[in-house]
Amino acid sequence: MQVAYVPNVAPMAGTGLKTPEERKAILAELKGKNQTAATSYGWVDKDKGIVRIPLERAIELTIKEQATK
């Protein structure tokens, strides 16, 4: 398999390739979503009763649970 790096050629539309600016924007959006998920409460699956809790709270609960064992 051969791969070529062509630094000054814009990606062709529809190829799935992203410009550096597009990749940067996608990464920033993903990091924002991850930060929100790590610091907020929310439903993961309401029908099954599965919730998301902030990471700091999860750590506190785990430490408390381990201290009682």
PQR file with spaces between the fields and no chain letter, atoms N, CA, C, O and H, PARSE charges and radii, in Angstrom:
ATOM       1  N    MET     1       0.848   -1.176    0.000 -0.4000 1.5000
ATOM       2  CA   MET     1       0.000    0.000    0.000 -0.0000 2.0000
ATOM       3  C    MET     1       0.891    1.236    0.000  0.5500 1.7000
ATOM       4  O    MET     1       1.824    1.336    0.796 -0.5500 1.4000
ATOM       5  N    GLN     2       0.608    2.151   -0.872 -0.4000 1.5000
ATOM       6  CA   GLN     2       1.377    3.386   -0.949 -0.0000 2.0000
ATOM       7  C    GLN     2       0.507    4.547   -0.501  0.5500 1.7000
ATOM       8  O    GLN     2      -0.681    4.613   -0.818 -0.5500 1.4000
ATOM       9  H    GLN     2      -0.150    2.070   -1.519  0.4000 1.0000
ATOM      10  N    VAL     3       1.115    5.456    0.236 -0.4000 1.5000
ATOM      11  CA   VAL     3       0.421    6.645    0.715 -0.0000 2.0000
ATOM      12  C    VAL     3       1.259    7.846    0.317  0.5500 1.7000
ATOM      13  O    VAL     3       2.480    7.848    0.473 -0.5500 1.4000
ATOM      14  H    VAL     3       2.080    5.403    0.493  0.4000 1.0000
ATOM      15  N    ALA     4       0.588    8.865   -0.198 -0.4000 1.5000
ATOM      16  CA   ALA     4       1.308   10.075   -0.604 -0.0000 2.0000
ATOM      17  C    ALA     4       0.852   11.247    0.243  0.5500 1.7000
ATOM      18  O    ALA     4      -0.336   11.397    0.528 -0.5500 1.4000
ATOM      19  H    ALA     4      -0.404    8.863   -0.325  0.4000 1.0000
ATOM      20  N    TYR     5       1.782   12.058    0.633 -0.4000 1.5000
ATOM      21  CA   TYR     5       1.483   13.285    1.388 -0.0000 2.0000
ATOM      22  C    TYR     5       1.685   14.451    0.446  0.5500 1.7000
ATOM      23  O    TYR     5       2.780   14.674   -0.072 -0.5500 1.4000
ATOM      24  H    TYR     5       2.747   11.936    0.401  0.4000 1.0000
ATOM      25  N    VAL     6       0.595   15.203    0.228 -0.4000 1.5000
ATOM      26  CA   VAL     6       0.651   16.359   -0.660 -0.0000 2.0000
ATOM      27  C    VAL     6       0.219   17.567    0.168  0.5500 1.7000
ATOM      28  O    VAL     6      -0.979   17.804    0.321 -0.5500 1.4000
ATOM      29  H    VAL     6      -0.295   15.023    0.649  0.4000 1.0000
ATOM      30  N    PRO     7       1.170   18.339    0.708 -0.5600 1.5000
ATOM      31  CA   PRO     7       0.858   19.373    1.687  0.2800 2.0000
ATOM      32  C    PRO     7       0.077   20.580    1.176  0.5500 1.7000
ATOM      33  O    PRO     7      -0.613   21.224    1.967 -0.5500 1.4000
ATOM      34  N    ASN     8       0.153   20.908   -0.089 -0.4000 1.5000
ATOM      35  CA   ASN     8      -0.485   22.141   -0.570 -0.0000 2.0000
ATOM      36  C    ASN     8      -1.697   21.900   -1.453  0.5500 1.7000
ATOM      37  O    ASN     8      -2.077   22.774   -2.233 -0.5500 1.4000
ATOM      38  H    ASN     8       0.713   20.385   -0.731  0.4000 1.0000
ATOM      39  N    VAL     9      -2.298   20.750   -1.344 -0.4000 1.5000
ATOM      40  CA   VAL     9      -3.466   20.436   -2.144 -0.0000 2.0000
ATOM      41  C    VAL     9      -4.674   20.360   -1.212  0.5500 1.7000
ATOM      42  O    VAL     9      -4.664   19.626   -0.224 -0.5500 1.4000
ATOM      43  H    VAL     9      -1.989   20.040   -0.711  0.4000 1.0000
ATOM      44  N    ALA    10      -5.716   21.133   -1.540 -0.4000 1.5000
ATOM      45  CA   ALA    10      -6.934   21.131   -0.725 -0.0000 2.0000
ATOM      46  C    ALA    10      -7.642   19.791   -0.875  0.5500 1.7000
ATOM      47  O    ALA    10      -7.625   19.208   -1.959 -0.5500 1.4000
ATOM      48  H    ALA    10      -5.723   21.730   -2.342  0.4000 1.0000
ATOM      49  N    PRO    11      -8.259   19.296    0.182 -0.5600 1.5000
ATOM      50  CA   PRO    11      -8.992   18.037    0.083  0.2800 2.0000
ATOM      51  C    PRO    11     -10.152   18.165   -0.892  0.5500 1.7000
ATOM      52  O    PRO    11     -10.762   19.228   -1.004 -0.5500 1.4000
ATOM      53  N    MET    12     -10.453   17.093   -1.589 -0.4000 1.5000
ATOM      54  CA   MET    12     -11.565   17.099   -2.526 -0.0000 2.0000
ATOM      55  C    MET    12     -12.874   16.913   -1.762  0.5500 1.7000
ATOM      56  O    MET    12     -12.943   16.143   -0.804 -0.5500 1.4000
ATOM      57  H    MET    12      -9.958   16.229   -1.498  0.4000 1.0000
ATOM      58  N    ALA    13     -13.890   17.615   -2.189 -0.4000 1.5000
ATOM      59  CA   ALA    13     -15.202   17.515   -1.541 -0.0000 2.0000
ATOM      60  C    ALA    13     -15.729   16.091   -1.669  0.5500 1.7000
ATOM      61  O    ALA    13     -15.566   15.445   -2.704 -0.5500 1.4000
ATOM      62  H    ALA    13     -13.834   18.240   -2.967  0.4000 1.0000
ATOM      63  N    GLY    14     -16.358   15.619   -0.612 -0.4000 1.5000
ATOM      64  CA   GLY    14     -16.982   14.304   -0.638 -0.0000 2.0000
ATOM      65  C    GLY    14     -16.038   13.152   -0.359  0.5500 1.7000
ATOM      66  O    GLY    14     -16.466   11.998   -0.378 -0.5500 1.4000
ATOM      67  H    GLY    14     -16.490   16.144    0.229  0.4000 1.0000
ATOM      68  N    THR    15     -14.771   13.424   -0.102 -0.4000 1.5000
ATOM      69  CA   THR    15     -13.824   12.334    0.145 -0.0000 2.0000
ATOM      70  C    THR    15     -13.758   11.954    1.612  0.5500 1.7000
ATOM      71  O    THR    15     -13.152   10.944    1.970 -0.5500 1.4000
ATOM      72  H    THR    15     -14.423   14.361   -0.086  0.4000 1.0000
ATOM      73  N    GLY    16     -14.383   12.764    2.467 -0.4000 1.5000
ATOM      74  CA   GLY    16     -14.313   12.492    3.888 -0.0000 2.0000
ATOM      75  C    GLY    16     -13.113   13.145    4.535  0.5500 1.7000
ATOM      76  O    GLY    16     -12.950   13.074    5.753 -0.5500 1.4000
ATOM      77  H    GLY    16     -14.875   13.585    2.176  0.4000 1.0000
ATOM      78  N    LEU    17     -12.280   13.773    3.750 -0.4000 1.5000
ATOM      79  CA   LEU    17     -11.119   14.458    4.281 -0.0000 2.0000
ATOM      80  C    LEU    17     -11.539   15.815    4.836  0.5500 1.7000
ATOM      81  O    LEU    17     -12.429   16.469    4.291 -0.5500 1.4000
ATOM      82  H    LEU    17     -12.412   13.831    2.761  0.4000 1.0000
ATOM      83  N    LYS    18     -10.909   16.222    5.896 -0.4000 1.5000
ATOM      84  CA   LYS    18     -11.226   17.493    6.535 -0.0000 2.0000
ATOM      85  C    LYS    18     -10.000   18.397    6.505  0.5500 1.7000
ATOM      86  O    LYS    18      -8.862   17.930    6.560 -0.5500 1.4000
ATOM      87  H    LYS    18     -10.187   15.690    6.338  0.4000 1.0000
ATOM      88  N    THR    19     -10.253   19.688    6.418 -0.4000 1.5000
ATOM      89  CA   THR    19      -9.161   20.646    6.495 -0.0000 2.0000
ATOM      90  C    THR    19      -8.708   20.733    7.942  0.5500 1.7000
ATOM      91  O    THR    19      -9.439   20.313    8.839 -0.5500 1.4000
ATOM      92  H    THR    19     -11.177   20.068    6.373  0.4000 1.0000
ATOM      93  N    PRO    20      -7.520   21.267    8.190 -0.5600 1.5000
ATOM      94  CA   PRO    20      -7.078   21.426    9.576  0.2800 2.0000
ATOM      95  C    PRO    20      -8.051   22.259   10.406  0.5500 1.7000
ATOM      96  O    PRO    20      -8.259   21.980   11.586 -0.5500 1.4000
ATOM      97  N    GLU    21      -8.641   23.274    9.794 -0.4000 1.5000
ATOM      98  CA   GLU    21      -9.605   24.110   10.522 -0.0000 2.0000
ATOM      99  C    GLU    21     -10.857   23.322   10.888  0.5500 1.7000
ATOM     100  O    GLU    21     -11.389   23.468   11.988 -0.5500 1.4000
ATOM     101  H    GLU    21      -8.472   23.500    8.835  0.4000 1.0000
ATOM     102  N    GLU    22     -11.329   22.484    9.959 -0.4000 1.5000
ATOM     103  CA   GLU    22     -12.506   21.652   10.241 -0.0000 2.0000
ATOM     104  C    GLU    22     -12.199   20.639   11.339  0.5500 1.7000
ATOM     105  O    GLU    22     -13.018   20.426   12.233 -0.5500 1.4000
ATOM     106  H    GLU    22     -10.897   22.365    9.065  0.4000 1.0000
ATOM     107  N    ARG    23     -11.027   20.015   11.276 -0.4000 1.5000
ATOM     108  CA   ARG    23     -10.644   19.042   12.314 -0.0000 2.0000
ATOM     109  C    ARG    23     -10.529   19.725   13.673  0.5500 1.7000
ATOM     110  O    ARG    23     -10.926   19.162   14.693 -0.5500 1.4000
ATOM     111  H    ARG    23     -10.362   20.188   10.550  0.4000 1.0000
ATOM     112  N    LYS    24      -9.985   20.935   13.680 -0.4000 1.5000
ATOM     113  CA   LYS    24      -9.853   21.685   14.932 -0.0000 2.0000
ATOM     114  C    LYS    24     -11.229   22.004   15.517  0.5500 1.7000
ATOM     115  O    LYS    24     -11.426   21.893   16.727 -0.5500 1.4000
ATOM     116  H    LYS    24      -9.662   21.392   12.852  0.4000 1.0000
ATOM     117  N    ALA    25     -12.174   22.395   14.676 -0.4000 1.5000
ATOM     118  CA   ALA    25     -13.528   22.699   15.145 -0.0000 2.0000
ATOM     119  C    ALA    25     -14.222   21.443   15.667  0.5500 1.7000
ATOM     120  O    ALA    25     -14.894   21.487   16.697 -0.5500 1.4000
ATOM     121  H    ALA    25     -12.014   22.486   13.693  0.4000 1.0000
ATOM     122  N    ILE    26     -14.062   20.336   14.969 -0.4000 1.5000
ATOM     123  CA   ILE    26     -14.665   19.067   15.406 -0.0000 2.0000
ATOM     124  C    ILE    26     -14.077   18.638   16.745  0.5500 1.7000
ATOM     125  O    ILE    26     -14.811   18.195   17.629 -0.5500 1.4000
ATOM     126  H    ILE    26     -13.516   20.300   14.132  0.4000 1.0000
ATOM     127  N    LEU    27     -12.766   18.765   16.902 -0.4000 1.5000
ATOM     128  CA   LEU    27     -12.118   18.399   18.159 -0.0000 2.0000
ATOM     129  C    LEU    27     -12.588   19.289   19.304  0.5500 1.7000
ATOM     130  O    LEU    27     -12.828   18.801   20.409 -0.5500 1.4000
ATOM     131  H    LEU    27     -12.171   19.125   16.184  0.4000 1.0000
ATOM     132  N    ALA    28     -12.723   20.601   19.050 -0.4000 1.5000
ATOM     133  CA   ALA    28     -13.193   21.520   20.090 -0.0000 2.0000
ATOM     134  C    ALA    28     -14.612   21.160   20.526  0.5500 1.7000
ATOM     135  O    ALA    28     -14.928   21.201   21.715 -0.5500 1.4000
ATOM     136  H    ALA    28     -12.529   20.998   18.153  0.4000 1.0000
ATOM     137  N    GLU    29     -15.461   20.810   19.569 -0.4000 1.5000
ATOM     138  CA   GLU    29     -16.833   20.411   19.892 -0.0000 2.0000
ATOM     139  C    GLU    29     -16.839   19.127   20.714  0.5500 1.7000
ATOM     140  O    GLU    29     -17.586   19.019   21.686 -0.5500 1.4000
ATOM     141  H    GLU    29     -15.204   20.776   18.603  0.4000 1.0000
ATOM     142  N    LEU    30     -16.022   18.166   20.338 -0.4000 1.5000
ATOM     143  CA   LEU    30     -15.938   16.903   21.074 -0.0000 2.0000
ATOM     144  C    LEU    30     -15.435   17.123   22.493  0.5500 1.7000
ATOM     145  O    LEU    30     -15.969   16.546   23.440 -0.5500 1.4000
ATOM     146  H    LEU    30     -15.415   18.254   19.548  0.4000 1.0000
ATOM     147  N    LYS    31     -14.408   17.957   22.643 -0.4000 1.5000
ATOM     148  CA   LYS    31     -13.883   18.248   23.983 -0.0000 2.0000
ATOM     149  C    LYS    31     -14.946   18.928   24.840  0.5500 1.7000
ATOM     150  O    LYS    31     -15.053   18.634   26.030 -0.5500 1.4000
ATOM     151  H    LYS    31     -13.975   18.426   21.874  0.4000 1.0000
ATOM     152  N    GLY    32     -15.730   19.826   24.260 -0.4000 1.5000
ATOM     153  CA   GLY    32     -16.806   20.484   24.996 -0.0000 2.0000
ATOM     154  C    GLY    32     -17.858   19.492   25.467  0.5500 1.7000
ATOM     155  O    GLY    32     -18.315   19.556   26.608 -0.5500 1.4000
ATOM     156  H    GLY    32     -15.643   20.065   23.293  0.4000 1.0000
ATOM     157  N    LYS    33     -18.239   18.580   24.588 -0.4000 1.5000
ATOM     158  CA   LYS    33     -19.227   17.558   24.959 -0.0000 2.0000
ATOM     159  C    LYS    33     -18.687   16.654   26.064  0.5500 1.7000
ATOM     160  O    LYS    33     -19.410   16.304   26.997 -0.5500 1.4000
ATOM     161  H    LYS    33     -17.868   18.528   23.661  0.4000 1.0000
ATOM     162  N    ASN    34     -17.413   16.280   25.956 -0.4000 1.5000
ATOM     163  CA   ASN    34     -16.804   15.434   26.985 -0.0000 2.0000
ATOM     164  C    ASN    34     -16.737   16.158   28.323  0.5500 1.7000
ATOM     165  O    ASN    34     -16.978   15.550   29.366 -0.5500 1.4000
ATOM     166  H    ASN    34     -16.826   16.564   25.198  0.4000 1.0000
ATOM     167  N    GLN    35     -16.413   17.446   28.306 -0.4000 1.5000
ATOM     168  CA   GLN    35     -16.351   18.239   29.542 -0.0000 2.0000
ATOM     169  C    GLN    35     -17.729   18.314   30.193  0.5500 1.7000
ATOM     170  O    GLN    35     -17.859   18.167   31.408 -0.5500 1.4000
ATOM     171  H    GLN    35     -16.218   17.940   27.459  0.4000 1.0000
ATOM     172  N    THR    36     -18.750   18.543   29.382 -0.4000 1.5000
ATOM     173  CA   THR    36     -20.115   18.593   29.901 -0.0000 2.0000
ATOM     174  C    THR    36     -20.511   17.247   30.504  0.5500 1.7000
ATOM     175  O    THR    36     -21.092   17.197   31.587 -0.5500 1.4000
ATOM     176  H    THR    36     -18.645   18.663   28.395  0.4000 1.0000
ATOM     177  N    ALA    37     -20.199   16.169   29.809 -0.4000 1.5000
ATOM     178  CA   ALA    37     -20.540   14.828   30.312 -0.0000 2.0000
ATOM     179  C    ALA    37     -19.810   14.515   31.610  0.5500 1.7000
ATOM     180  O    ALA    37     -20.358   13.830   32.473 -0.5500 1.4000
ATOM     181  H    ALA    37     -19.726   16.210   28.929  0.4000 1.0000
ATOM     182  N    ALA    38     -18.593   15.003   31.763 -0.4000 1.5000
ATOM     183  CA   ALA    38     -17.798   14.700   32.955 -0.0000 2.0000
ATOM     184  C    ALA    38     -18.173   15.553   34.156  0.5500 1.7000
ATOM     185  O    ALA    38     -17.771   15.248   35.279 -0.5500 1.4000
ATOM     186  H    ALA    38     -18.148   15.560   31.061  0.4000 1.0000
ATOM     187  N    THR    39     -18.937   16.619   33.938 -0.4000 1.5000
ATOM     188  CA   THR    39     -19.213   17.558   35.031 -0.0000 2.0000
ATOM     189  C    THR    39     -20.700   17.800   35.279  0.5500 1.7000
ATOM     190  O    THR    39     -21.059   18.737   35.993 -0.5500 1.4000
ATOM     191  H    THR    39     -19.264   16.868   33.026  0.4000 1.0000
ATOM     192  N    SER    40     -21.567   16.973   34.703 -0.4000 1.5000
ATOM     193  CA   SER    40     -22.997   17.228   34.880 -0.0000 2.0000
ATOM     194  C    SER    40     -23.772   15.927   35.104  0.5500 1.7000
ATOM     195  O    SER    40     -23.300   14.830   34.806 -0.5500 1.4000
ATOM     196  H    SER    40     -21.276   16.212   34.123  0.4000 1.0000
ATOM     197  N    TYR    41     -24.968   16.098   35.636 -0.4000 1.5000
ATOM     198  CA   TYR    41     -25.887   14.979   35.816 -0.0000 2.0000
ATOM     199  C    TYR    41     -26.724   14.841   34.556  0.5500 1.7000
ATOM     200  O    TYR    41     -26.990   15.834   33.879 -0.5500 1.4000
ATOM     201  H    TYR    41     -25.352   16.990   35.878  0.4000 1.0000
ATOM     202  N    GLY    42     -27.138   13.633   34.236 -0.4000 1.5000
ATOM     203  CA   GLY    42     -28.016   13.435   33.091 -0.0000 2.0000
ATOM     204  C    GLY    42     -28.383   11.972   32.944  0.5500 1.7000
ATOM     205  O    GLY    42     -27.765   11.088   33.537 -0.5500 1.4000
ATOM     206  H    GLY    42     -26.921   12.827   34.787  0.4000 1.0000
ATOM     207  N    TRP    43     -29.395   11.746   32.145 -0.4000 1.5000
ATOM     208  CA   TRP    43     -29.831   10.379   31.885 -0.0000 2.0000
ATOM     209  C    TRP    43     -28.968    9.758   30.805  0.5500 1.7000
ATOM     210  O    TRP    43     -28.695   10.376   29.776 -0.5500 1.4000
ATOM     211  H    TRP    43     -29.898   12.464   31.664  0.4000 1.0000
ATOM     212  N    VAL    44     -28.539    8.522   31.050 -0.4000 1.5000
ATOM     213  CA   VAL    44     -27.887    7.719   30.023 -0.0000 2.0000
ATOM     214  C    VAL    44     -28.954    6.877   29.358  0.5500 1.7000
ATOM     215  O    VAL    44     -29.035    6.813   28.131 -0.5500 1.4000
ATOM     216  H    VAL    44     -28.761    8.020   31.886  0.4000 1.0000
ATOM     217  N    ASP    45     -29.790    6.216   30.190 -0.4000 1.5000
ATOM     218  CA   ASP    45     -30.914    5.420   29.697 -0.0000 2.0000
ATOM     219  C    ASP    45     -32.030    5.517   30.730  0.5500 1.7000
ATOM     220  O    ASP    45     -32.025    4.808   31.736 -0.5500 1.4000
ATOM     221  H    ASP    45     -29.724    6.267   31.186  0.4000 1.0000
ATOM     222  N    LYS    46     -32.982    6.400   30.469 -0.4000 1.5000
ATOM     223  CA   LYS    46     -34.058    6.659   31.431 -0.0000 2.0000
ATOM     224  C    LYS    46     -34.901    5.415   31.685  0.5500 1.7000
ATOM     225  O    LYS    46     -35.298    5.164   32.823 -0.5500 1.4000
ATOM     226  H    LYS    46     -32.986    6.976   29.652  0.4000 1.0000
ATOM     227  N    ASP    47     -35.182    4.633   30.642 -0.4000 1.5000
ATOM     228  CA   ASP    47     -36.000    3.429   30.796 -0.0000 2.0000
ATOM     229  C    ASP    47     -35.348    2.406   31.731  0.5500 1.7000
ATOM     230  O    ASP    47     -36.045    1.701   32.460 -0.5500 1.4000
ATOM     231  H    ASP    47     -34.860    4.837   29.718  0.4000 1.0000
ATOM     232  N    LYS    48     -34.034    2.325   31.711 -0.4000 1.5000
ATOM     233  CA   LYS    48     -33.312    1.376   32.563 -0.0000 2.0000
ATOM     234  C    LYS    48     -32.867    2.007   33.881  0.5500 1.7000
ATOM     235  O    LYS    48     -32.306    1.320   34.735 -0.5500 1.4000
ATOM     236  H    LYS    48     -33.468    2.898   31.118  0.4000 1.0000
ATOM     237  N    GLY    49     -33.113    3.314   34.055 -0.4000 1.5000
ATOM     238  CA   GLY    49     -32.742    3.989   35.292 -0.0000 2.0000
ATOM     239  C    GLY    49     -31.246    4.240   35.426  0.5500 1.7000
ATOM     240  O    GLY    49     -30.723    4.295   36.539 -0.5500 1.4000
ATOM     241  H    GLY    49     -33.569    3.872   33.361  0.4000 1.0000
ATOM     242  N    ILE    50     -30.550    4.394   34.292 -0.4000 1.5000
ATOM     243  CA   ILE    50     -29.107    4.626   34.310 -0.0000 2.0000
ATOM     244  C    ILE    50     -28.838    6.118   34.149  0.5500 1.7000
ATOM     245  O    ILE    50     -29.267    6.740   33.178 -0.5500 1.4000
ATOM     246  H    ILE    50     -30.975    4.349   33.388  0.4000 1.0000
ATOM     247  N    VAL    51     -28.117    6.682   35.122 -0.4000 1.5000
ATOM     248  CA   VAL    51     -27.812    8.110   35.084 -0.0000 2.0000
ATOM     249  C    VAL    51     -26.306    8.345   34.987  0.5500 1.7000
ATOM     250  O    VAL    51     -25.492    7.465   35.268 -0.5500 1.4000
ATOM     251  H    VAL    51     -27.768    6.177   35.912  0.4000 1.0000
ATOM     252  N    ARG    52     -25.974    9.559   34.581 -0.4000 1.5000
ATOM     253  CA   ARG    52     -24.582   10.002   34.543 -0.0000 2.0000
ATOM     254  C    ARG    52     -24.416   11.000   35.673  0.5500 1.7000
ATOM     255  O    ARG    52     -25.250   11.886   35.856 -0.5500 1.4000
ATOM     256  H    ARG    52     -26.636   10.273   34.353  0.4000 1.0000
ATOM     257  N    ILE    53     -23.329   10.853   36.436 -0.4000 1.5000
ATOM     258  CA   ILE    53     -23.061   11.807   37.509 -0.0000 2.0000
ATOM     259  C    ILE    53     -21.697   12.448   37.256  0.5500 1.7000
ATOM     260  O    ILE    53     -20.862   11.882   36.550 -0.5500 1.4000
ATOM     261  H    ILE    53     -22.652   10.133   36.287  0.4000 1.0000
ATOM     262  N    PRO    54     -21.476   13.624   37.830 -0.5600 1.5000
ATOM     263  CA   PRO    54     -20.173   14.268   37.634  0.2800 2.0000
ATOM     264  C    PRO    54     -19.033   13.381   38.142  0.5500 1.7000
ATOM     265  O    PRO    54     -19.172   12.667   39.135 -0.5500 1.4000
ATOM     266  N    LEU    55     -17.930   13.447   37.451 -0.4000 1.5000
ATOM     267  CA   LEU    55     -16.773   12.620   37.785 -0.0000 2.0000
ATOM     268  C    LEU    55     -16.310   12.829   39.222  0.5500 1.7000
ATOM     269  O    LEU    55     -16.001   11.859   39.915 -0.5500 1.4000
ATOM     270  H    LEU    55     -17.817   14.028   36.645  0.4000 1.0000
ATOM     271  N    GLU    56     -16.258   14.064   39.676 -0.4000 1.5000
ATOM     272  CA   GLU    56     -15.827   14.330   41.056 -0.0000 2.0000
ATOM     273  C    GLU    56     -16.745   13.644   42.063  0.5500 1.7000
ATOM     274  O    GLU    56     -16.278   13.103   43.066 -0.5500 1.4000
ATOM     275  H    GLU    56     -16.509   14.851   39.113  0.4000 1.0000
ATOM     276  N    ARG    57     -18.040   13.667   41.799 -0.4000 1.5000
ATOM     277  CA   ARG    57     -18.992   13.018   42.703 -0.0000 2.0000
ATOM     278  C    ARG    57     -18.811   11.503   42.676  0.5500 1.7000
ATOM     279  O    ARG    57     -18.905   10.846   43.713 -0.5500 1.4000
ATOM     280  H    ARG    57     -18.420   14.107   40.984  0.4000 1.0000
ATOM     281  N    ALA    58     -18.553   10.952   41.502 -0.4000 1.5000
ATOM     282  CA   ALA    58     -18.318    9.514   41.384 -0.0000 2.0000
ATOM     283  C    ALA    58     -17.082    9.101   42.179  0.5500 1.7000
ATOM     284  O    ALA    58     -17.071    8.044   42.811 -0.5500 1.4000
ATOM     285  H    ALA    58     -18.477   11.485   40.660  0.4000 1.0000
ATOM     286  N    ILE    59     -16.050    9.928   42.147 -0.4000 1.5000
ATOM     287  CA   ILE    59     -14.832    9.643   42.914 -0.0000 2.0000
ATOM     288  C    ILE    59     -15.132    9.657   44.408  0.5500 1.7000
ATOM     289  O    ILE    59     -14.699    8.771   45.144 -0.5500 1.4000
ATOM     290  H    ILE    59     -16.059   10.786   41.634  0.4000 1.0000
ATOM     291  N    GLU    60     -15.885   10.680   44.855 -0.4000 1.5000
ATOM     292  CA   GLU    60     -16.250   10.773   46.273 -0.0000 2.0000
ATOM     293  C    GLU    60     -17.013    9.528   46.730  0.5500 1.7000
ATOM     294  O    GLU    60     -16.713    8.959   47.779 -0.5500 1.4000
ATOM     295  H    GLU    60     -16.238   11.400   44.257  0.4000 1.0000
ATOM     296  N    LEU    61     -17.994    9.114   45.938 -0.4000 1.5000
ATOM     297  CA   LEU    61     -18.799    7.951   46.297 -0.0000 2.0000
ATOM     298  C    LEU    61     -17.965    6.674   46.310  0.5500 1.7000
ATOM     299  O    LEU    61     -18.160    5.818   47.173 -0.5500 1.4000
ATOM     300  H    LEU    61     -18.238    9.577   45.086  0.4000 1.0000
ATOM     301  N    THR    62     -17.045    6.541   45.370 -0.4000 1.5000
ATOM     302  CA   THR    62     -16.187    5.360   45.325 -0.0000 2.0000
ATOM     303  C    THR    62     -15.273    5.305   46.538  0.5500 1.7000
ATOM     304  O    THR    62     -15.101    4.242   47.135 -0.5500 1.4000
ATOM     305  H    THR    62     -16.887    7.237   44.669  0.4000 1.0000
ATOM     306  N    ILE    63     -14.691    6.427   46.908 -0.4000 1.5000
ATOM     307  CA   ILE    63     -13.822    6.479   48.087 -0.0000 2.0000
ATOM     308  C    ILE    63     -14.613    6.129   49.341  0.5500 1.7000
ATOM     309  O    ILE    63     -14.142    5.368   50.187 -0.5500 1.4000
ATOM     310  H    ILE    63     -14.830    7.290   46.423  0.4000 1.0000
ATOM     311  N    LYS    64     -15.815    6.685   49.458 -0.4000 1.5000
ATOM     312  CA   LYS    64     -16.657    6.411   50.621 -0.0000 2.0000
ATOM     313  C    LYS    64     -17.022    4.924   50.675  0.5500 1.7000
ATOM     314  O    LYS    64     -16.992    4.313   51.743 -0.5500 1.4000
ATOM     315  H    LYS    64     -16.197    7.303   48.771  0.4000 1.0000
ATOM     316  N    GLU    65     -17.360    4.353   49.537 -0.4000 1.5000
ATOM     317  CA   GLU    65     -17.719    2.939   49.480 -0.0000 2.0000
ATOM     318  C    GLU    65     -16.526    2.059   49.841  0.5500 1.7000
ATOM     319  O    GLU    65     -16.686    1.082   50.573 -0.5500 1.4000
ATOM     320  H    GLU    65     -17.384    4.849   48.669  0.4000 1.0000
ATOM     321  N    GLN    66     -15.356    2.380   49.353 -0.4000 1.5000
ATOM     322  CA   GLN    66     -14.162    1.586   49.643 -0.0000 2.0000
ATOM     323  C    GLN    66     -13.736    1.700   51.102  0.5500 1.7000
ATOM     324  O    GLN    66     -13.169    0.759   51.659 -0.5500 1.4000
ATOM     325  H    GLN    66     -15.226    3.174   48.758  0.4000 1.0000
ATOM     326  N    ALA    67     -14.002    2.837   51.717 -0.4000 1.5000
ATOM     327  CA   ALA    67     -13.631    3.038   53.121 -0.0000 2.0000
ATOM     328  C    ALA    67     -14.476    2.159   54.055  0.5500 1.7000
ATOM     329  O    ALA    67     -14.040    1.837   55.160 -0.5500 1.4000
ATOM     330  H    ALA    67     -14.462    3.601   51.265  0.4000 1.0000
ATOM     331  N    THR    68     -15.648    1.779   53.627 -0.4000 1.5000
ATOM     332  CA   THR    68     -16.510    0.970   54.477 -0.0000 2.0000
ATOM     333  C    THR    68     -16.264   -0.532   54.317  0.5500 1.7000
ATOM     334  O    THR    68     -16.872   -1.340   55.019 -0.5500 1.4000
ATOM     335  H    THR    68     -16.002    2.040   52.729  0.4000 1.0000
ATOM     336  N    LYS    69     -15.380   -0.902   53.402 -0.4000 1.5000
ATOM     337  CA   LYS    69     -15.098   -2.346   53.186 -0.0000 2.0000
ATOM     338  C    LYS    69     -13.977   -2.801   54.060  0.5500 1.7000
ATOM     339  O    LYS    69     -13.600   -3.972   54.020 -0.5500 1.4000
ATOM     340  H    LYS    69     -14.886   -0.246   52.831  0.4000 1.0000
